[in-house]
Amino acid sequence: MVSVPSPTHGAHSATAAEQPPLPVKLVIAGGFGVGKTTTVGSISEIRPLTTEAAITEVAAGVDDLTHTPGKTTTTVALDFGCITLDPTLKLYLFGTPGQDRFGFMWDDVVEGALGALVIVDTRRLDDCYAAVDYFEHKRIPFAVAVNAFDGEVEHDLDEVRWALDIAEHVPLIVFDARKTGSVRDALLVVLNVALSRAESAAAT
C-alpha cells in the first residue's frame, strides 16, 4: 500500500523549499594590492561590482607598486559580489579599499558584517598590520589568509603569526585568490569562526 502525504505535509515542504537563503555579509579586507578584488571576482556568481580608478602618477608615488608593477587600477570605495553556498545560505561579499587614505570608509563597509577575511601579502607584511588591528579592536570575528602569489609564500605561517601578532585563536591559512575552490574554503573558515563566536556568546 502506498502512503500519500497529507496536504498539510505537502504544503509545509513546498513552503520550506521556497524559503530564500539566509543572507550573510562578509568583508574582504587587507592592504593595497593583496588580492581583494581578485578574491571577490573569483567566486562571485554575479558580475562583481567594482569601484576602481586608474592609478595616476601622483597615486603611484604614494602607493607601493614594487610587487605589483602591472597594477593599473585600484579600489577607491568597495568591491561587491555574492555567492550562494547552498539553498539555505547566501554570502554577500564587500571588499574594502586598501590604501590608508581611504580608511575612513571602512566603518561603513564593515557595518552589519558577520565576519571578515583579512588577506595578507607576505612580501610586504608592514601593510597588513592595520587590517588585523582594525578587526581585533572592532571585535569582529575574522580569519587571516595569506595569498599565495605565484603559488608561493615567502614566510611560513608561524613567522607570519608572530610578525603580525595574530592571536592564537584567529585562524591563519594559505589560499589562492585566483581559484574559486580556495576562496570558498577560506570563506568557510570565516563562517566557522563567526559561528563559534556566536555559540560562545549564547552559552554565557
Disulfide bonds with the S-S distance in Angstrom:
none
